Amino acid sequence: MKIESTKLKEVKIIEYNSKSDNRGFSYCIYHKDQLEQAEINFDYIEERVYFSEKAGTLYGIHFQNNPKSQTKLLYCIKGRGIDYAIDLRKASPTYLQWVGVELSAENKKQIYIPKGFGHVFLSLEDGTMNVMRFDEPFDQQFSRQIAYNDPDIGIKYPIDNPILAPHDRNAPMLAESDLNL
C-alpha cells in the first residue's frame, strides 16, 4: 500500500498494490491493519454507491455537522471523477483550503477525508460509479450543504455548468451556513 500526503495533511491518497496474471487482476480495497500502520484509524459502518449518468454531475459541498460529522473513504469503480476535500474547521490553519484528486477505475486511487472536511464529487465521464464509506451514518438532521461555487472557498472546477440536484443548486453560501465542525 502506498499513502500519499496532500497539502491538507489529514487528507490522504491511498493506493493498494495490484496483482495480475492470465486470469485478470486483483487488488485490495480496504485493509484495516495496513491503514492503522499508516496512522489512519477508520472503521466504516455505512457504504454507498453513487452513479452519475452524465459527465459533469456534481455532488457537494456536503458534510455533516457535529456531533455526527463523518470520516469518508472514497474510490471509483467505473469511469472517473474528481473528489475534492475542503477544510471546514474554523480553528484550523488550513481553513477553507481544498485539494482535488482524480479517482478512476483505472488508477484505483482512494481518498481519505477525515471529520471536519467538506466533500465534493464531480463526474468526468458518463456512467461513473463511485463508492463512499462512512464512519457515521447519514443523518438528515445534521446533513448540510454549502454552495459548490462559494467564492470564499474558490474551488476551480474543469467545467462551467455542472448538473446539480435541487439541494445543491439551492445550497447556502458559507457565510449563511450553520457550519459546526
N, C-alpha and C positions, 0 to 999 in steps of 0.2 A: 504494500500500500504506500502511496505517496501522498503527503499532505503539503499543500501549497498555501502559504500565507497570502493575505491580501493587504491592501493599505489599511483596512479595518481589521486590526489584529485578532479580533474574536471571530471573524468570518473566515472560514477555511474552504479550500477546494480540495476535494478528496478524489483520488484515482486509485482503484484497485488494479492489480496486475491481471492481465487476460491470458488465457492459455488457449491454443488452437491446435487442431490436428485434422486428419482427413474427415472427421465427423462434423466439424464446425468449431465453435469456440465456447468458452465458459469464462465467467468472471464473477467475483464476489460482489454483492450489492450492499451487504451490511455484515460487519464483523465486530461485535461489541468489544472483545478483548483488544483487538488492534486499535480501535478508536480510543479506548481507555489508555492504552500505552502512548497514544499521541495527545493525551490530556483532553480528549473530547468525551465527556460523560453524557451519553444520550440514550435514554430508554424511550422508545416511541410506544404510544398507546393507540394511535389512530393513523391510518394510511388512506390516502385518497388519490384517485387517478383523475386528471383533468385532460379533457380532449378539446383541442382548438380546431374547429373545422377549417377555418381560414387563417392564412398568414396575416399577421398584423393584429391578432386578437390580444388584448392587454387586460390582465388581471392586476388590480392594485392602484394605489399603495395600500396594502392590507396589514393589519396587526390586531392583536387582542390586548386590551388594557389589563393592568394589574387588578386583581390577583390572579388572572387567568392568562397572562402573557404566554406566548408559545416559543419553543425552540423548534426549528424546522430543518429537515434534511431532504433535499430535493434532487431529482435526477430525471432524465428524459429517456423514454423507451421507444419513441418513434418521432422522426422529424428532428427539428431543432428550434431552440429559442434562447432568449437571454433572460437570466434571472438577475434581479437587482436586489441588493440589501442596503437599507438606509438606516443609519444610526439615529434612533429617535430618543435616546437617553439624554435628557436635558443637561445632566451634570457631566456628561462625557466630553473629553477633549476633542472627539471626532463627531460631535453632534451635527446632524444634517449632512454629513459626508456619506457618499454612496459608492458602491462598487457593482459593476455588471460583469457577468460571466456567461459565455455561451455554453449551453448544455445541449448535447445531441446524443442520439442513439449511437452515433459513430464514435464520438470522443469519450463516451462513458464517464464523464466527469460528474461529480456531485458537488453541491454547495451546502455548507452547514451554516445556518443563520440562527444565532442564539437569541434568547429573550431580549427585548429592548430594541429590536430592529424591525423596521417595516420591510415588506416584501412586494416585489412586482415581478410578474412573468409576462413576457412578450413573445408570442409565437412568430417564427421566421419562415415557416413552411406550412402549407395546407396539411391537415391531418396530423398535427403534432400532439403527442401524448406525453405528459409528464406526471411524475409521482411525487407526492408530498407526504412526508412522515412528520407527525407532530408528537410532542411530549405532553401536550394538554389538548383535550378535545375541543372542537369548535363549540363556542358558546355565544349565541346570538346577543346576549346581554352585554358582553364585553367586546364583541367584534366591532371593528372600526375601519374606516377608510379615510384617506387623505387624497385630494385631487392628484392624479398622476402627473399633471403638468404644473404643480405648485412652483412658482418662481423662487421661493426661499430654499427649495431643495435642488431644483435645476437639473434634473436628470436629462441627459441628451439621448433621445431615442433615435434609432435609424429610420423611423417612419414619421410622417406628419399627422395622419388621421387614423388612429387606431380604432379597432372595433371594440366597443365598451358595453358592459352591462349597465342598466339604468343606475344602479347604486354607485358604480364607478364614475359615470358621467356626471352624477349629482353630488359627488363627494365634496366635503368642505375643504377649503384651503387649510393649511397648517394652523394659521392664526385663529381660525374659527373652530378648530377641533378640540375635543376634550382629552387630548393625549395625556396618558397617565402611565408612563413606563419608567 
